[in-house]
Amino acid sequence: NVYVVNGEESAEEVFEEIKNEISKLLK
C-alpha cells in the first residue's frame, strides 16, 4: 500500500495502518 501523509492524516494513523498490514501478513 501507498501511504499518503497530509494535513488530515497523522503519523499515528499511518502507523496503525502499517501495523494492520503486518498483522495480516503474519496470519
NUKOL-858961 format. One record per residue: x negated, y negated, z negated of N, C-alpha, C, O, CB in turn; residue in three letters. Coordinates in pm, whole numbers, padded with zeros to 5 digits, always signed. Atoms other than C-alpha are relative to their C-alpha. Glycine has a CB too. Example, Ala and Ser with C-alpha at 12.3 -4.5 7.8 and 13.67 -1.06 7.14 Angstrom:
% residues 2
-00089+00119+00000-01230+00450-00780-00090-00120+00000-00194-00118-00066+00099-00003-00125ALA/+00082+00119+00006-01367+00106-00714+00077-00109-00073+00026-00220-00090-00041-00046+00142SER/
//
This chain:
% residues 27
-00085+00121+00000+00000+00000+00000-00088-00125+00000-00202-00125-00046+00095-00001-00123ASN/+00070+00129-00001-00099-00359+00054+00064-00088-00105+00185-00108-00105+00005-00067+00141VAL/-00051+00083+00109-00066-00582-00250-00027-00146+00031-00142-00189+00040-00063+00040-00135TYR/+00013+00142-00028+00003-00946-00174+00025-00076-00130+00133-00067-00188+00098-00046+00112VAL/-00013+00076+00124-00059-01171-00471+00025-00146+00035-00059-00212+00098-00127+00015-00090VAL/-00032+00140-00024+00114-01507-00453+00049-00061-00130+00037+00002-00236+00106-00015+00112ASN/-00047+00067+00121+00265-01753-00699+00112+00074-00068+00139+00051-00186+00045-00138+00033GLY/-00115-00071+00056+00559-01517-00752-00041+00127-00073+00031+00174-00161+00099+00033+00110GLU/+00038-00131+00054+00366-01204-00843-00125-00013-00086-00230-00057-00039-00023+00102+00114GLU/+00112+00012+00093+00141-01189-01146-00092+00121+00013-00055+00223+00071+00050-00013-00145SER/+00096-00110-00005-00166-00971-01182+00053+00121-00075+00027+00235-00037-00135-00043-00059ALA/-00056-00111+00076+00019-00764-01441+00096+00082+00084+00097+00205+00076+00071-00052-00125GLU/-00095-00073-00084+00291-00677-01191-00074+00082+00105-00034+00195+00135+00099-00097+00068GLU/+00079-00074-00098+00033-00576-00932-00063+00122-00066-00066+00231-00008-00110-00090+00063VAL/+00062-00111+00071-00142-00362-01192+00101+00111-00026+00067+00229-00014-00060-00049-00133PHE/-00104-00101+00023+00185-00187-01276+00028+00078+00128+00046+00200+00125+00130-00066-00052GLU/-00024-00069-00127+00242-00110-00906-00112+00098+00030-00087+00209+00075+00014-00102+00115GLU/+00114-00088-00026-00107+00034-00875+00005+00122-00091-00021+00234-00047-00133-00076-00020ILE/-00011-00114+00092-00057+00248-01186+00106+00098+00047+00089+00219+00037+00031-00048-00142LYS/-00107-00087-00049+00267+00380-01038-00049+00083+00118-00019+00202+00128+00123-00082+00040ASN/+00052-00073-00115+00090+00473-00714-00097+00109-00046-00093+00221+00006-00071-00096+00097GLU/+00096-00099+00049-00188+00651-00905+00073+00115-00067+00038+00232-00046-00100-00065-00099ILE/-00072-00106+00070+00059+00841-01121+00068+00093+00100+00079+00213+00076+00104-00060-00096SER/-00061-00084-00103+00234+00963-00804-00104+00094+00059-00075+00211+00086+00064-00086+00112LYS/+00105-00083-00058-00096+01090-00666-00041+00112-00095-00081+00220-00050-00121-00085+00037LEU/+00045-00099+00097-00174+01276-00988+00105+00107-00027+00074+00208-00090-00037-00068-00129LEU/-00105-00098+00027+00158+01460-00997-00015+00121+00091+00065+00215+00083+00139-00064+00018LYS/
//
